[in-house]
């Protein structure tokens, strides 16, 4: 499903059972508020299994926020981060999250 960020966050927080796959490619997740809102929604969501965040120009600081949420999320299996600016620092944050998260299998 392709949604705007606000609608996606609302449905993720509500654990919408029809939202198992979410395409936010090329959206506004790279903004400070966007990454934080998405991270908070991922912390509580139990329905999403695939998330495409490609081409959002998410930097290391903001990917850290998302990585922290991955430590708490237990349903996401696929995360696409293609064409983001996570760098070594962001990659380390994701790697650390994977030490805790046992459901994310495709990155």
C-alpha positions, 0 to 999 in steps of 0.5 A: 500500500502506498500512503502519505506519511501522516496516514501511514503513521495513523494506521500503524499506531492503530494496528490496522490489520489491512496494513501489512505492506507499506510503501513510503519510497520517496516520501518525507520520512527523512525529515526530523518529524517524519522519522520520529513519528514513524519510529514511534508508530513502529514501536507499537505496531504489530501488523506491518511486515514489509516497509519500503523507505527507499529514496527518503534521504534519511540521514544517520541521526534519523535512521538511529531513531528508526533503528531504536524502534526496530529493537521493540518491533516484533513483526517487521520482516522486510525493510528497504533502505535503498537510496538513503544517506545512513552512512557508517554510523547509521549502518552501525545503528541498524546492525545493533538493532538486528542483534535484538530484533529477530524478525527482520530477515530482509534488509 
